[in-house]
Amino acid sequence: MVSARTARRAAALVLGALWWWAVLRLALEPGAGVLEGAVAVGGWGLSVLPVHCVPRRRAAGALGAGRWRRALRGAERSPAPTRPRGYRP
């Protein structure tokens, strides 16, 4: 069985070759059409993704999974807000 790493590399190679085919066809062939343009633009769009990001659970200052669910459940049953020290109405 092919390892996941090998499969990812093969997929990247095939998709990269497809992208280069579309770009070269757009540049060199006067009859290039919408398909080539869509492939070229889609590949360019993928290239601007922030690939340097880390997974959310390892990011500094990241909040845990389910924070919205806990916040919404807690909003219904939350105690009255506390007043700061020295507060006088």
C-alpha positions in Angstrom: 0.0 0.0 0.0 1.2 3.5 -0.8 2.1 5.6 2.2 0.2 8.9 2.8 3.3 10.9 2.3 4.0 9.3 -1.2 0.3 9.9 -2.2 0.5 13.5 -1.2 3.7 14.0 -3.2 2.2 12.3 -6.2 -0.9 14.4 -6.0 1.1 17.6 -5.7 3.2 16.6 -8.7 0.2 15.9 -10.8 -1.6 19.0 -9.8 1.5 21.1 -10.3 2.0 19.7 -13.8 -1.7 20.4 -14.6 -1.3 24.0 -13.4 1.9 24.5 -15.5 0.1 23.0 -18.5 -2.7 25.5 -18.1 -0.4 28.5 -17.6 1.8 27.6 -20.6 -1.3 27.0 -22.8 -2.7 30.4 -21.9 0.6 32.1 -22.6 1.5 30.2 -25.9 -1.8 29.1 -27.4 -4.0 31.7 -29.0 -7.1 29.4 -28.7 -6.8 28.8 -25.0 -10.1 28.9 -23.2 -12.0 29.2 -20.0 -10.8 25.8 -18.6 -7.2 26.7 -18.8 -7.9 30.1 -17.2 -9.9 28.5 -14.3 -7.1 26.0 -13.6 -4.4 28.7 -13.7 -6.4 31.1 -11.4 -7.3 28.3 -9.0 -3.7 27.2 -8.7 -2.7 30.8 -8.1 -5.4 31.1 -5.4 -4.0 28.1 -3.6 -0.5 29.5 -3.7 -1.6 32.5 -1.5 -2.9 30.3 1.3 -1.1 30.8 4.6 0.8 27.6 4.7 3.0 28.8 7.5 0.2 28.6 10.0 0.2 26.1 12.9 -2.7 24.0 14.0 -5.2 25.9 16.2 -4.6 23.9 19.3 -0.9 24.6 19.2 -1.1 28.3 18.4 -0.2 30.7 21.2 -3.3 32.2 22.8 -5.7 29.9 21.0 -9.0 29.0 22.7 -10.1 25.5 23.0 -12.6 23.6 20.9 -16.2 24.2 21.8 -15.7 27.7 23.2 -18.8 29.1 21.4 -21.0 26.2 22.6 -19.8 26.8 26.2 -20.2 30.5 25.9 -23.8 30.3 24.6 -24.8 27.8 27.2 -23.2 29.8 29.9 -24.9 33.1 28.8 -28.3 31.7 29.7 -27.2 30.7 33.2 -24.5 33.2 33.9 -24.6 35.0 37.3 -25.1 38.7 37.5 -22.0 40.7 36.6 -19.9 41.8 39.5 -19.2 45.4 40.1 -15.7 46.8 40.3 -14.3 47.9 43.6 -15.2 51.4 44.5 -18.4 51.4 42.4 -21.1 53.7 43.7 -24.4 54.2 41.9 
